[in-house]
Amino acid sequence: MSLGALARATLRLWQLDGERWQLVAGPSDGADAPRAPRGNQHSAASWLALADSDGLFLEVAPSSGRRDDEIAQHVLPVVQGAIAAARATAALSSELAARYEEIDLLYTIGELLGRAHAVEEVAAVILREVTAVLGARRAGLRVYDEARRVLRIVATLGAEPGAIPAEVSVDQTDVVVVRAFLSGRIATGVEPAWVPGEVVAVPISYVAAGAESRVVGTLALADRAGGGAFTREETKLIAAVATQIGAALENARLVVADRDRRRMQDEMQLARDLQLRLMPDPAVLRGDADVAVRSEAAESVGGDFYTFARLGRGRVGTMLGDVASHGLAAALIAAEVLAAAGIHANSATPPDETLALLRGSLAGELEKTEMYLSVFYGILDPTAGRLVYANAGHPHAFRVPKSGGAERLEPTAPPLGLVETGKFGRRMVPWHFAQDLLVLFTDGLQDLSNAEGERYGEARVLARIEQDRHRTPQQITDLVFQDLADFGGTAADDRTLLVLRM
């Protein structure tokens, strides 16, 4: 029943745009533009301006025997409350869209860097992607030349030719990018020769094995659309991009320094063995679930991780995640996640609260390393016939039913390390035990490229699994990795696949 019927009146919502009236809601038959009431003739239609509503007016045409002011007294708060709720919903939707746009930016840049042999090859594209999301009109990316002690420009966007020096000595401590480079922290300042207003410069860093974070370049943005300084969340996003670039720069350095890499192989293999021991053997779930998992690092150690455990009464908890980098620095973050999960993932804590506890445990390390990670955690309950999960930005989580296509288990929050506060959200999906498959994997599977530059892609992964869904999880896992080997190419990122059936 409509609000007008309840009030025994005809209600219309109008908006005044300049001198033109537009009907927003309510019956349109015979509707004229609002007119002011005449004297005390309350039986005639009257209209009321809604407070803080951008020119919205409520028209009240009461039924016979009722006063319009009596109706307005009861109806007006309801209408204003509905408008306020709609605006709050729109604001929340806008905020969520912005967060997912930032997540998409980070994945796009990760893919670009994964395909490139050097940052210089994709630097201009990276600057276009970053400035489009952040609304900056000008940007510059510099790499440190250790031999000459200069920051060398690799790419610029929005600057006049010659406005930005091709090289800046790290002895010029009054320059914003030099201050960021020397301090290893975000620096802000003014560069009149480049652009009016504030410039924010972020150090591009990499954490090498057994050493402190090393700055290898800078990323600078300026001329923010709409004016004003970049917000804390915007600078944190810039720092996350810089971390990805730093990893790519370090990988390029390791390729050049191949002799040093070979010297470290034995030690790195030992670290890989230790990392694998932190992740449980699928046999721990024997009797409750049939699970198979395979994890291969792009380097000797990687940033992919997984764990699972019995939670009592037949329930099984399963977690898989991906640190947005690879190598030893990412492996150390992954090791900390596994250690924290061993403490927080238990039978009494639902998935969303578990991820909140993980974020609290890792906050200091993620802030220091400027890294982030996606992670999925779900609890399968055979008694209730359901899966309850929380998903912090992990894109590759699926329920594969007995027939039909795979169902994506959508993210319920951004990745850990991108947002410091906020709820993670929790979802529940029905589960057909002995039939449905839980399938979790990381970017390394879909991002594999062959000699022709063709990507393996998510669709191929899912098609292979759907085709062989009647097989055991171990057989499915083996078939997927055999397909990857037949496809060819060299893995540029860690890759992990987990398949579970209860």
C-alpha positions as CSV (number, residue, x, y, z in Angstrom):
1,M,0.0,0.0,0.0
2,S,1.4,3.4,-1.0
3,L,2.1,6.2,1.5
4,G,-0.6,8.3,-0.2
5,A,-3.2,5.6,0.4
6,L,-2.3,5.4,4.0
7,A,-2.6,9.1,4.4
8,R,-5.8,9.3,2.4
9,A,-4.4,11.9,0.2
10,T,-2.7,12.3,-3.2
11,L,1.0,12.9,-2.7
12,R,3.5,14.1,-5.3
13,L,7.2,15.0,-5.0
14,W,8.4,17.8,-7.2
15,Q,11.8,19.4,-7.9
16,L,12.3,23.0,-8.9
17,D,15.2,23.4,-11.4
18,G,15.5,27.1,-12.0
19,E,12.0,28.0,-13.1
20,R,11.0,24.6,-14.3
21,W,9.1,22.0,-12.3
22,Q,9.7,18.3,-12.7
23,L,7.6,15.5,-11.2
24,V,9.9,13.2,-9.2
25,A,7.4,10.7,-7.7
26,G,3.6,10.3,-7.5
27,P,0.8,9.9,-9.9
28,S,1.2,12.0,-13.1
29,D,-2.4,12.0,-14.4
30,G,-3.7,15.5,-14.3
31,A,-0.7,16.7,-12.3
32,D,0.0,20.5,-12.6
33,A,3.0,22.3,-11.3
34,P,2.8,23.2,-7.6
35,R,0.9,26.3,-6.6
36,A,0.9,28.1,-3.3
37,P,-2.2,27.4,-1.1
38,R,-4.9,30.2,-1.1
39,G,-5.7,31.6,2.3
40,N,-7.1,29.0,4.7
41,Q,-8.6,26.7,2.0
42,H,-6.9,23.6,3.3
43,S,-9.0,21.3,1.1
44,A,-7.1,22.7,-1.9
45,A,-3.8,21.1,-2.8
46,S,-0.8,22.6,-1.0
47,W,3.0,22.1,-1.2
48,L,5.8,22.1,1.3
49,A,9.5,22.6,0.8
50,L,11.6,19.8,2.1
51,A,14.6,20.8,4.3
52,D,18.1,20.3,2.8
53,S,16.6,18.6,-0.2
54,D,17.9,20.6,-3.2
55,G,14.7,22.2,-4.4
56,L,12.3,19.3,-3.5
57,F,8.7,20.0,-2.7
58,L,5.9,17.8,-1.4
59,E,2.5,18.4,-2.9
60,V,-0.4,17.3,-0.6
61,A,-4.0,17.0,-2.0
62,P,-6.1,15.7,0.9
63,S,-9.3,13.6,0.5
64,S,-12.6,15.2,1.4
65,G,-12.9,16.2,5.1
66,R,-9.1,16.2,5.9
67,R,-6.8,19.1,6.4
68,D,-3.6,19.2,4.4
69,D,-1.6,20.5,7.4
70,E,-2.7,17.5,9.4
71,I,-1.5,15.2,6.7
72,A,1.8,17.0,6.3
73,Q,2.5,16.7,10.0
74,H,2.5,12.9,9.7
75,V,3.8,12.4,6.1
76,L,6.6,15.0,5.9
77,P,9.0,13.2,8.4
78,V,8.5,9.9,6.5
79,V,9.3,11.5,3.1
80,Q,12.3,13.3,4.5
81,G,13.6,10.1,6.1
82,A,13.2,8.2,2.9
83,I,15.2,10.9,1.0
84,A,17.9,10.9,3.6
85,A,18.2,7.0,3.4
86,A,18.4,7.1,-0.4
87,R,21.2,9.7,-0.2
88,A,23.1,7.6,2.3
89,T,22.8,4.5,0.1
90,A,24.0,6.5,-2.9
91,A,27.0,7.8,-0.9
92,L,27.9,4.3,0.3
93,S,27.6,2.9,-3.3
94,S,29.9,5.7,-4.5
95,E,32.4,4.8,-1.8
96,L,32.4,1.1,-2.6
97,A,32.8,1.9,-6.3
98,A,35.8,4.0,-5.5
99,R,37.4,1.2,-3.5
100,Y,36.9,-1.4,-6.2
101,E,38.2,1.1,-8.8
102,E,41.4,1.3,-6.7
103,I,41.6,-2.5,-6.4
104,D,41.2,-2.8,-10.1
105,L,44.0,-0.2,-10.6
106,L,46.4,-2.3,-8.4
107,Y,45.6,-5.5,-10.3
108,T,46.0,-3.7,-13.7
109,I,49.4,-2.4,-12.7
110,G,50.5,-5.8,-11.3
111,E,49.6,-7.4,-14.6
112,L,51.5,-4.7,-16.6
113,L,54.6,-5.2,-14.5
114,G,54.3,-9.0,-14.7
115,R,54.4,-8.9,-18.5
116,A,57.2,-6.3,-18.8
117,H,60.9,-7.0,-18.7
118,A,61.6,-3.5,-17.2
119,V,59.5,-0.8,-15.6
120,E,60.6,1.6,-18.4
121,E,58.5,-0.4,-20.9
122,V,55.2,0.3,-19.2
123,A,56.0,3.4,-17.1
124,A,53.9,5.7,-19.3
125,V,50.9,3.4,-19.1
126,I,51.2,3.1,-15.3
127,L,51.2,6.9,-15.0
128,R,48.0,7.1,-17.1
129,E,46.3,4.5,-15.0
130,V,47.3,6.1,-11.7
131,T,46.4,9.7,-12.6
132,A,43.0,8.6,-14.1
133,V,42.0,7.0,-10.8
134,L,43.4,9.7,-8.5
135,G,42.3,12.6,-10.6
136,A,45.9,14.0,-10.9
137,R,46.8,15.9,-14.1
138,R,50.6,15.6,-13.8
139,A,53.0,12.8,-12.8
140,G,56.6,11.7,-13.0
141,L,58.4,8.4,-12.4
142,R,62.1,8.4,-11.5
143,V,64.6,5.5,-11.0
144,Y,67.8,5.8,-8.9
145,D,71.1,5.5,-10.8
146,E,73.4,4.4,-8.0
147,A,76.6,4.9,-10.0
148,R,75.9,8.6,-10.7
149,R,73.8,9.3,-7.6
150,V,70.9,10.8,-9.5
151,L,67.2,10.2,-9.9
152,R,66.7,9.6,-13.6
153,I,63.3,10.4,-15.1
154,V,61.7,7.4,-16.8
155,A,58.2,8.8,-17.7
156,T,56.2,12.0,-17.3
157,L,52.6,12.9,-17.9
158,G,51.0,16.4,-18.2
159,A,54.3,18.3,-18.0
160,E,55.6,20.7,-20.7
161,P,58.8,19.6,-22.5
162,G,61.8,20.5,-20.4
163,A,59.7,21.5,-17.4
164,I,61.0,18.5,-15.4
165,P,64.7,18.0,-15.2
166,A,65.8,14.7,-16.8
167,E,68.1,14.1,-13.8
168,V,68.1,15.3,-10.2
169,S,71.1,14.8,-7.9
170,V,70.3,13.3,-4.6
171,D,72.4,16.1,-3.0
172,Q,69.7,18.6,-3.9
173,T,67.9,18.1,-0.6
174,D,65.4,21.0,-1.2
175,V,63.7,19.1,-4.1
176,V,60.6,17.2,-3.1
177,V,61.5,13.9,-4.9
178,V,64.9,13.9,-3.3
179,R,63.5,14.4,0.2
180,A,61.2,11.4,-0.5
181,F,64.1,9.3,-1.8
182,L,66.5,10.1,1.1
183,S,63.9,9.7,3.9
184,G,62.1,6.7,2.5
185,R,58.9,8.4,3.3
186,I,56.1,10.3,1.5
187,A,57.1,13.9,1.0
188,T,55.1,16.9,-0.1
189,G,56.1,20.4,-1.2
190,V,55.9,22.9,-4.0
191,E,57.8,22.8,-7.3
192,P,57.0,26.1,-9.1
193,A,59.0,25.1,-12.1
194,W,56.8,22.1,-12.6
195,V,53.3,23.0,-11.5
196,P,51.5,25.4,-9.1
197,G,50.2,23.8,-5.9
198,E,51.3,20.7,-3.9
199,V,53.4,17.9,-5.3
200,V,53.3,14.5,-3.4
201,A,56.3,12.3,-3.9
202,V,56.3,8.6,-2.8
203,P,59.5,6.5,-2.5
204,I,59.6,3.4,-4.6
205,S,61.1,0.8,-2.2
206,Y,62.0,-2.9,-2.0
207,V,62.8,-5.0,1.0
208,A,65.8,-7.2,0.2
209,A,66.6,-10.4,2.0
210,G,68.2,-9.7,5.4
211,A,68.3,-5.9,4.8
212,E,66.3,-2.8,5.5
213,S,64.0,-1.4,2.9
214,R,65.9,0.1,0.0
215,V,64.6,3.1,-2.1
216,V,65.1,2.5,-5.8
217,G,63.1,5.5,-7.2
218,T,60.2,7.9,-6.7
219,L,56.7,8.4,-8.0
220,A,55.4,12.0,-7.9
221,L,51.9,13.3,-8.6
222,A,50.6,16.9,-8.7
223,D,47.8,19.2,-9.9
224,R,44.9,17.3,-8.2
225,A,41.6,17.7,-9.9
226,G,39.4,19.9,-7.8
227,G,42.4,21.4,-6.0
228,G,43.6,20.7,-2.5
229,A,46.0,18.2,-1.1
230,F,45.8,14.5,-1.8
231,T,43.9,12.6,1.0
232,R,45.5,10.0,3.3
233,E,43.7,7.2,1.4
234,E,44.9,8.6,-2.0
235,T,48.6,8.8,-0.8
236,K,48.3,5.2,0.6
237,L,47.1,4.0,-2.8
238,I,50.0,5.8,-4.5
239,A,52.3,4.1,-2.0
240,A,50.8,0.7,-2.9
241,V,51.5,1.3,-6.6
242,A,55.0,2.4,-5.7
243,T,55.5,-0.9,-3.9
244,Q,54.5,-2.9,-7.0
245,I,56.9,-0.8,-9.1
246,G,59.7,-1.3,-6.5
247,A,59.2,-5.1,-6.7
248,A,59.5,-4.9,-10.5
249,L,62.6,-2.8,-10.4
250,E,64.2,-5.2,-7.9
251,N,63.3,-8.2,-10.1
252,A,65.0,-6.5,-13.1
253,R,68.1,-5.9,-10.9
254,L,68.1,-9.5,-9.9
255,V,68.0,-10.6,-13.6
256,V,71.0,-8.4,-14.4
257,A,72.9,-9.7,-11.3
258,D,72.4,-13.3,-12.2
259,R,75.6,-14.4,-10.7
260,D,74.5,-13.1,-7.3
261,R,71.2,-14.8,-7.6
262,R,72.9,-18.2,-8.3
263,R,75.0,-17.7,-5.2
264,M,71.8,-17.4,-3.1
265,Q,70.0,-20.3,-4.6
266,D,70.8,-22.8,-1.9
267,E,69.7,-20.4,0.9
268,M,66.5,-19.5,-0.9
269,Q,65.6,-23.2,-1.4
270,L,66.0,-23.7,2.3
271,A,63.6,-20.8,2.9
272,R,61.1,-22.3,0.5
273,D,61.2,-25.6,2.4
274,L,60.6,-23.8,5.6
275,Q,57.7,-21.8,4.0
276,L,56.0,-25.0,2.8
277,R,56.3,-26.5,6.2
278,L,54.2,-23.6,7.5
279,M,51.3,-24.7,5.3
280,P,49.4,-27.8,6.4
281,D,49.3,-31.2,4.6
282,P,45.8,-31.9,3.1
283,A,45.9,-35.1,5.1
284,V,44.9,-33.2,8.2
285,L,41.3,-33.0,6.9
286,R,41.1,-36.7,6.0
287,G,37.7,-38.0,7.1
288,D,36.0,-34.6,7.0
289,A,37.0,-33.4,3.5
290,D,38.8,-34.4,0.4
291,V,41.2,-31.6,-0.5
292,A,44.1,-31.1,-2.9
293,V,46.4,-28.1,-3.1
294,R,49.4,-27.2,-5.2
295,S,51.5,-24.1,-4.8
296,E,54.5,-23.0,-7.0
297,A,56.5,-19.8,-6.3
298,A,57.8,-17.7,-9.2
299,E,61.0,-17.4,-7.2
300,S,62.3,-19.8,-4.6
301,V,59.8,-18.3,-2.1
302,G,56.6,-16.6,-2.8
303,G,53.6,-14.6,-1.4
304,D,50.8,-17.2,-1.9
305,F,49.6,-19.0,1.2
306,Y,46.9,-21.3,2.4
307,T,45.8,-23.1,5.5
308,F,42.8,-25.2,6.7
309,A,41.7,-26.8,9.9
310,R,39.0,-28.9,11.5
311,L,36.7,-26.7,13.6
312,G,34.6,-29.4,15.3
313,R,31.2,-31.1,14.5
314,G,32.4,-31.8,11.0
315,R,33.1,-28.1,10.1
316,V,36.1,-27.2,8.1
317,G,37.8,-23.8,7.8
318,T,39.7,-23.0,4.6
319,M,41.9,-19.9,3.9
320,L,43.9,-18.9,0.8
321,G,45.5,-15.6,0.0
322,D,48.0,-13.7,-2.2
323,V,50.5,-11.0,-1.1
324,A,50.6,-8.4,-3.9
325,S,54.2,-9.2,-4.8
326,H,56.5,-12.2,-4.8
327,G,59.9,-13.2,-3.5
328,L,61.2,-13.1,0.1
329,A,59.5,-9.9,1.2
330,A,56.1,-11.3,0.2
331,A,56.9,-14.7,1.7
332,L,57.7,-13.0,5.1
333,I,54.3,-11.3,5.0
334,A,52.7,-14.7,4.1
335,A,54.4,-16.4,7.0
336,E,53.1,-13.8,9.4
337,V,49.6,-14.3,8.0
338,L,49.8,-18.0,8.6
339,A,51.1,-17.5,12.1
340,A,48.3,-15.1,12.9
341,A,45.7,-17.4,11.3
342,G,46.8,-20.2,13.6
343,I,45.8,-18.0,16.5
344,H,42.6,-16.3,15.3
345,A,40.9,-18.9,13.0
346,N,38.9,-21.1,15.4
347,S,35.5,-22.6,15.9
348,A,34.2,-19.7,17.9
349,T,35.1,-16.9,15.5
350,P,33.2,-16.2,12.2
351,P,35.1,-15.5,9.0
352,D,34.7,-11.7,9.0
353,E,35.8,-11.3,12.6
354,T,38.8,-13.6,11.8
355,L,39.9,-11.3,9.0
356,A,39.5,-8.2,11.3
357,L,41.8,-9.9,13.8
358,L,44.3,-10.7,11.1
359,R,44.3,-7.0,9.9
360,G,45.0,-5.9,13.5
361,S,47.9,-8.3,13.9
362,L,49.5,-7.3,10.5
363,A,48.8,-3.6,10.6
364,G,52.3,-2.5,11.7
365,E,54.1,-4.7,9.2
366,L,51.8,-3.8,6.3
367,E,52.2,-0.1,7.1
368,K,56.0,-0.5,7.3
369,T,56.3,-2.5,4.1
370,E,53.5,-0.7,2.2
371,M,52.2,-4.0,1.0
372,Y,48.7,-5.4,0.8
373,L,47.2,-8.9,0.3
374,S,44.0,-10.5,-0.8
375,V,42.6,-13.3,1.4
376,F,39.5,-15.6,1.3
377,Y,38.4,-17.4,4.4
378,G,35.3,-19.7,4.5
379,I,33.8,-22.2,6.9
380,L,31.9,-25.2,5.5
381,D,29.2,-26.6,7.8
382,P,27.8,-30.0,6.7
383,T,25.1,-30.0,9.4
384,A,23.7,-26.6,8.3
385,G,24.4,-27.3,4.6
386,R,26.1,-24.0,4.0
387,L,29.3,-22.1,3.4
388,V,29.9,-18.9,5.4
389,Y,32.8,-16.8,4.1
390,A,34.5,-13.4,4.1
391,N,36.6,-12.3,1.1
392,A,39.1,-9.4,1.4
393,G,39.6,-8.6,-2.3
394,H,40.4,-12.1,-3.5
395,P,39.1,-12.4,-7.1
396,H,39.4,-16.1,-7.7
397,A,37.1,-17.9,-5.3
398,F,34.3,-20.1,-6.7
399,R,31.7,-22.7,-5.9
400,V,31.5,-25.3,-8.7
401,P,28.2,-27.2,-8.5
402,K,27.4,-30.7,-9.8
403,S,26.2,-29.1,-13.0
404,G,26.2,-25.6,-14.5
405,G,28.8,-22.9,-14.4
406,A,31.0,-21.9,-11.5
407,E,29.6,-19.3,-9.1
408,R,32.0,-16.6,-8.0
409,L,32.2,-16.0,-4.3
410,E,32.4,-12.2,-4.5
411,P,34.7,-10.0,-2.3
412,T,33.1,-8.6,0.8
413,A,35.9,-6.0,1.5
414,P,39.0,-4.5,0.0
415,P,42.4,-6.4,0.4
416,L,44.2,-6.2,3.8
417,G,46.5,-3.2,4.0
418,L,44.6,-0.9,1.7
419,V,42.0,0.3,4.2
420,E,42.8,0.6,7.9
421,T,39.3,0.4,9.3
422,G,35.8,-0.8,8.4
423,K,33.9,-4.0,8.4
424,F,34.7,-6.9,6.2
425,G,31.2,-8.3,5.6
426,R,30.1,-11.9,5.7
427,R,28.1,-14.0,3.2
428,M,26.4,-17.3,3.3
429,V,25.7,-19.6,0.4
430,P,24.0,-23.0,0.4
431,W,26.3,-26.0,0.0
432,H,25.5,-29.4,-1.5
433,F,27.9,-31.7,0.3
434,A,29.5,-34.5,-1.7
435,Q,28.6,-32.6,-4.9
436,D,29.9,-29.0,-4.8
437,L,33.5,-28.1,-5.1
438,L,35.3,-25.2,-3.4
439,V,37.9,-23.8,-5.8
440,L,40.4,-21.1,-4.8
441,F,43.4,-20.0,-6.8
442,T,45.8,-17.0,-7.3
443,D,46.6,-14.7,-10.2
444,G,49.6,-16.8,-11.3
445,L,47.4,-19.4,-13.0
446,Q,45.5,-17.0,-15.2
447,D,48.4,-14.6,-15.8
448,L,50.7,-17.2,-17.4
449,S,51.7,-16.1,-20.9
450,N,53.1,-18.4,-23.6
451,A,55.7,-17.6,-26.3
452,E,53.1,-15.9,-28.5
453,G,52.1,-13.6,-25.6
454,E,48.7,-15.2,-25.1
455,R,47.5,-15.4,-21.5
456,Y,46.1,-18.6,-20.1
457,G,43.2,-16.7,-18.5
458,E,40.6,-17.4,-15.8
459,A,38.1,-18.9,-18.3
460,R,40.5,-21.7,-19.2
461,V,41.1,-22.5,-15.5
462,L,37.4,-22.8,-14.8
463,A,36.6,-24.7,-18.0
464,R,39.2,-27.3,-17.1
465,I,37.7,-27.7,-13.6
466,E,34.1,-27.8,-14.8
467,Q,34.9,-30.4,-17.4
468,D,36.5,-32.7,-14.7
469,R,34.3,-31.8,-11.7
470,H,33.4,-35.5,-11.3
471,R,37.0,-36.4,-10.6
472,T,38.8,-36.2,-7.2
473,P,40.3,-32.9,-6.1
474,Q,43.8,-34.3,-6.6
475,Q,43.0,-35.4,-10.2
476,I,41.5,-32.0,-11.0
477,T,44.6,-30.2,-9.6
478,D,47.0,-32.3,-11.5
479,L,45.0,-31.8,-14.8
480,V,45.0,-28.0,-14.4
481,F,48.8,-27.9,-13.8
482,Q,49.4,-30.3,-16.7
483,D,47.4,-27.9,-18.9
484,L,49.6,-25.0,-17.7
485,A,52.7,-26.9,-18.6
486,D,51.3,-27.8,-22.1
487,F,50.3,-24.1,-22.6
488,G,54.0,-23.1,-22.2
489,G,55.6,-19.9,-21.0
490,T,57.4,-19.0,-17.8
491,A,55.5,-18.1,-14.6
492,A,55.9,-14.5,-13.7
493,D,54.0,-14.7,-10.5
494,D,53.3,-17.3,-7.7
495,R,50.5,-19.7,-8.5
496,T,48.4,-21.8,-6.1
497,L,45.3,-23.9,-6.7
498,L,43.1,-25.4,-3.9
499,V,40.2,-27.8,-4.6
500,L,38.0,-29.1,-1.8
501,R,35.0,-31.4,-1.7
502,M,33.2,-32.5,1.5
